[in-house]
């Protein structure tokens, strides 16, 4: 695909699939943006809180968890980068990233695993990342759910482990096709989470949990064995000091 070739996105098909349950939903495709998450957060703070799927063909300042970069540079780094913005009304937001991960992995391939709290893995390598941000607008809390997915080969410069890409599993798939697989089920999953919380997703997460039973190291230096997640989505790690529950967004977990 050349940099000037028009990409045929399934915007209308996604809108038709989602709008019956979410009438004010829209789909927007941008050729380039700094970050789809940043753009939707800016819009929300300006009062635009309608549900929307914002897709960027090229992202110049994408962000991952803990401030890490996630860039998409068109054909040179084939990737899918998008954000789903939705106003949500719920008391407990715990585990939303796990529910999102379950939905993305389930939509793409049975071989995909989930690494707590927000990565999709294939054979021990990161395929996709999830970044969730929220902003309070009056009595409403607006969630921006960003997903960055490697479609084709990606350079491993600066990464401790080479990344995975979707075409390893699904040869020939492109970003629009991946988006069509992911988008409508993701909206549905978020709506289920809004009303039922994490419980409906826990069984599937357990079957895809990449860390379960593995030795892990936490960013605070703690070592232990990952033992799944609890009902709130917190990671359970058995350490020398006993069972430790990890829920802080500032803690990084790596398999040994």
Helices and strands as residue ranges (DSSP letters): H 11-19, E 26-30, H 36-45, E 52-56, E 58-59, G 65-67, E 72-73, G 74-77, E 79-88, H 96-108, E 113-115, E 119-122, E 125-137, E 140-150, G 166-168, H 175-196, H 199-208, E 215-218, E 223-229, E 235-239, E 242-246, E 253-255
